Amino acid sequence: MNLPGTICINAEGHLQVGDCDVVELARTFGTPLYIYDEEGIREKCREYHRALAAHYPKYKVLYASKAFSSLAMCRLMEQEGLGLDVVSGGELYTALAAGFPQGKIYFHGNNKSIEELNLALSAGVGYIVVDNPWELENLAQLAAGRKSRIKILLRLTPGIEAHTHHYIQTGQLDSKFGISLVGDAALEVVKRALELPCLELAGIHCHIGSQVFASESFRLAAERMVEFMAEVREETGQQLAELNLGGGLGITYTENDRPEPIAAFIHGIATAIKEACARYNLPLPTLLLEPGRSLVGEAGIAVYRVGAIKEIPGVRTYASVDGGMADNPRPALYQARYRALVANKADAPRVQKYTIAGKCCESGDILIEDIELPRLVPGDLIAVLSSGAYQYAMASNYNRLPRPAVIAVAQGRAEVIIRRETYSDLIRYDRIPPAWEKDATLPAVM
Ligand SMILES: *Cc1c(COP(=O)(O)O)cnc(C)c1O
């Protein structure tokens, strides 16, 4: 098995990451446990930088923080020279609390509230990615009220169908996101934005989907976007400075996933933009990319402890673990597939087929269906690979399960970056109305 980053199997046959033995980590920090390979993430950031620097004159890389937003991750991304995407007041607050430079934050979202826009303006966020005409008017009014000027990008839907699950396709015509490039709507919004003195139209944005394997759809999107930039110049005289092509490069979840390497993917996009700009005689815009999954996904490992094992002869064998859909809803949400190892016998032969079930009260709480593993016994550790993106970020407290701890490991050191929730965390927002207190007289029912 081809393992990413610093993940490997050590002399004891245990899974190892960042020079730390995963069996030891599970003992020290408990399970379920989310482990991030710090060097693995840093290396992906550097791959983006290197490839862009090699193939394109002006660029910015932004981390799409929704993949995994936390104080430590914001800090790491700042250290690696990335900007940051946020999609809500909460992600923005996290970035600000981490001391992330406001000017390098891009605020996305198809339904930002007035409170969120105000928070962004107060914080001095660099750019608002405006999704629709209603937001444009709201933002203009708020900025005018503050006598401030704010840079914006317009989110457009280029009408490209990325080859991925339709829940994570976003660039097609029928999408809740952005302004369609089909018809005149986008040009109308550009013209309106140019009329509004407190808004500075810096460029345009699109994001065609996620877990996309080939740069083909990105190249098509790039061509459509450059064509639109030419149309804008033609109709308004305005030359747009920034072209943001979103995120979406896929990662390896199973052996069947063959994402294009970052360097080839970027080369493909850069070439498409250069060719299209030459065709329309446009100066090259600054290219922005917003990867989320491809920066942090493969660097994450989710570790669970096996409990009950149930063999249904002739049908299947369930191995239940101490986490599941509460910490990782992706399999239930869109049939996501994973590969896994047994961390305490990572090099043992895979001799039996198991279905790894979560502990939530839902039959659909299955983490992995039909995976060949070494023979399992209660207490074994299942390590699910590529667990760094859209897992902890989507975790819930369903069944009142406390959210797991998240640690970062490098060079033999492990640091908690999000502590494990406790039972008392689970009830911290609960309130009992005074009339329901134990000594209160209950109204008679029936
Ligand atoms: C989700 C999202 C991204 C990141 O997508 P990945 O597939 O994680 O790379 C980037 N930009 C926007 C606007 C997004 O919504």
The ligand as an SDF file (V2000), in Angstrom:
LIG
                    3D

 15 15  0  0  0  0  0  0  0  0999 V2000
  -15.1480   23.8200   -0.7430 C   0  0  0  0  0  0  0  0  0  0  0  0
  -14.5310   24.9170   -1.4840 C   0  0  0  0  0  0  0  0  0  0  0  0
  -13.1770   24.8900   -1.7780 C   0  0  0  0  0  0  0  0  0  0  0  0
  -12.2820   23.7370   -1.4200 C   0  0  0  0  0  0  0  0  0  0  0  0
  -12.6040   22.5880   -2.0900 O   0  0  0  0  0  0  0  0  0  0  0  0
  -11.6520   21.2910   -1.9610 P   0  0  0  0  0  0  0  0  0  0  0  0
  -12.3600   20.2740   -2.7620 O   0  0  0  0  0  0  0  0  0  0  0  0
  -11.5990   20.9570   -0.5330 O   0  0  0  0  0  0  0  0  0  0  0  0
  -10.3390   21.6550   -2.5190 O   0  0  0  0  0  0  0  0  0  0  0  0
  -12.6430   25.9820   -2.4160 C   0  0  0  0  0  0  0  0  0  0  0  0
  -13.4060   27.0380   -2.7630 N   0  0  0  0  0  0  0  0  0  0  0  0
  -14.7280   27.0880   -2.5030 C   0  0  0  0  0  0  0  0  0  0  0  0
  -15.5030   28.2700   -2.8830 C   0  0  0  0  0  0  0  0  0  0  0  0
  -15.3380   26.0330   -1.8690 C   0  0  0  0  0  0  0  0  0  0  0  0
  -16.6450   26.0820   -1.6240 O   0  0  0  0  0  0  0  0  0  0  0  0
  1  2  1  0
  2  3  1  0
  2 14  2  0
  3  4  1  0
  3 10  2  0
  4  5  1  0
  5  6  1  0
  6  7  2  0
  6  8  1  0
  6  9  1  0
 10 11  1  0
 11 12  2  0
 12 13  1  0
 12 14  1  0
 14 15  1  0
M  END
$$$$
